[in-house]
C-alpha cells in the first residue's frame, strides 16, 4: 500500500475496539484519525485529502448507516468500509447499494481490513483525480464566450467548418478563428483530445441539437 | 283386695322403670351438655314416674280430701308429661313448628282446668308425633322414625283400649299405663342404641382419620391414642398408657410429642419434627390443644399429621418453580442473542486487531516494546471482559439453585443495562437512569438480573410501535427510607385496558405475539420469594411504571453477620 498523504478515519464508539483498529492501521503505515461518534466526525469535516472511513454500524446517537447517508450532504466523498458485529445479508446489501466499499464482520481479520482500506484509498484517489480533471475542464469551459461555446458544441457534433458557418450564419473564416480560440482556451491540441476532455466534464455530442439547426433569424 | 295389691306392685315396677330411664338419660345429658334429646327424655321419664306415683297413691284409696288433691296432681303430671313429650318429639324429630308447639302447650295447660280439652290435645299431640315421624322417614332417618312411630302407635293403642274399657265396651282394668311404659321403654332403648352407635362411629372415625391422635394428662402421660398413632410409632395401647414420652423413648421414636410446649390457653400449638424410620425421613407435624379443665385434670389432645408427602411435594414444587425460572432465563437469553453477540464480539474483535497489529509491529526493524506492552495489556483486559460475558451467560443458563448474597441493586441494574445495550440501540430507545449509592440487598444475583431483564425487555417491546421521540425509558434504583430498595422502570408505551392491567402478573396473560406470558408471573414469584413486592402503576401520560422493592440490608450489618 502506498500511503502518500492519505488518512483512514475510524469511527467506533467502543474505545477498546477503536484503539485496536487504530493500532492495526498504523502498523500498516496508514495515517489514522479516530472518532468516538458520528457527530465528532462530522465536526472534523471538510476533508479534502485522499482517505477512507472505517465505520461501526451500531453506535449510540447517530448510527453508522445514518452517518453514511449524511456524508454526501456534507460534500464528503470518502469511501466507507462498514464494520459490524452482527451483520446480516439484507443489511449488507442495503449498505452496499448505498455505496459502501465493503462490509466486514467483527472480529475482522487484518488482511481483509487492510485490503479493503487499500482498495478504498485507491478508489478515492482515482475519484479525486477524476474530480480534479473535471474541475479543470469546467474552468476552461467557463472561459469560453457564447459564440465559442456554440462552435465547440458544433465541433463535438462533428460538423465541418462550412456546416458550422451555415448553421450559425457567420463566415467560415470567423468559425476558424473561434475554433482556434476554443482549442487554445481548452488547452488541447487535437479535436480527439477536446472530445475526451469534454466527456470528462460530462458534455457529450448532441445527436441533433434543435436550436442549433435553426437558421439564425 | 288382691287385684289392687297386684296393681300397686305393677305400678311400682312402672315407677322403677321410669326412674331408671330418667337417671340413665339424665346422666347422659349431663355428660353431653349439648344433647337436649336426652335431657328432655329424662324429664319425660321423670314426669311419667310422678304420674305413676300419683296413681299408686290414689289406688291406696286415701281419704276424700287427699283424693281430690291427688286427682289434681294426676292431671297436672299428665299435662306436664304431654308438654314435655311435645318438646321431646320436636327435638327428637327435629321438627319445630313453633306456632304448633306453643299452641299445643297452651292447649294442654288449659286442659288442666277444662278436662274436656284433654282428649283433643292428646290427639293433636299424637298427630304431631306422626307428622314428625313421616318427616324423619322422608329425611332417611328411618330407624328413629320407626321407633317413634311404633312407640306412639302402642301408646295410642293402649289409650284407645283404656277408653273402650271406660265406656264399657270392654271389661278390663285400666291399661293406659302400658301406653306410657311402652313408649318410654322403646324410646329409651333406641336412644341408648343411638348413643352407642354414635360412640362406635366416633371411634371408627378417630381410628381411621389420616392422623395420629392422643390424649395426655397434666403430667404428659398418655391416656389414650388412636390406631394410626399406634401403627406409626410401632407401640401398643398397653405399653403407652400411663407413660410419658421420655419413658417411652427407648421403645419408639416418640420424641415428636416432646416438642410440644404446654400452654395455659387453649390455643393450638404447632411443631414439626423429622424422624428417620425404616431408612426414610418422615416429617411429622404435631398440633396440641389444651382441653378445657375437666375435673382437676388438665388434659392435652395432640394431633400428629404425616407431612412427608406434603414436604416432598413442596420440595418438588420449588424444584419445578426453579426450572420454570431457568426456562424463562433461557428464553430471555434467546431474545438477547444480538446483545450477547455484540458483548462477545467487541472484545474478540479488539483482541484480534490488537494481536495482528502487534505481530506487524514485531516485524519492524526495531519494534517499539512499549507499544507491544500496551497491546498485550489491552488484550488481557479484553479477554477478561469476554470471559466475564461468558461467565454471566453460564450463570444465567446453568445454575438453578438460588443462593443469596450481598449485592448492590444499582450495580446489577448497570449490568443488565450493559447486557441490553445493543437491544436498546437497535430499538432506538433513549435511556435515562438514576442510581442511589449503596442499595444493598440480600438476594440471588441471577434471579434479580432475570427480573430486571424481563421488565426492561417488556418495556422495549411495549414501545416498539411508538414514534422515536417517545421511545424513552427511565430506570432508577433508590433507597426507600432505608428499609427497602426500590427498582423502578417507566416506559412510554401505549396505554392498556383496565382488564389487562389487572391481570398483568397472571400467568398466560400476555398479548404479545411472542412469549408465553409467564414473564411477569415469574418476576412476581421471584420477588416474592425474596420477601419483596412487585407492582405496576399507570403513568399519567402514557405507558406503565413497574416497581419492585426488596428489604434493605446495610453492608456493615451483613458483613458482621457473615463473620459471626
Interface residues (C-beta under 8 A of the other chain):
Chain A: X14 X16 X17 X19 X20 X21 X23 X24 X26 X27 X28 X58 X59 X60 X63 X83 X85 X86 X106 X107 X108 X109 X110 X113
Chain B: X338 X341 X342 X345 X346 X347 X348 X349 X350 X351 X352 X353 X354 X356 X357 X358 X360 X361 X371 X375 X378 X381 X382 X385 X422 X425 X426
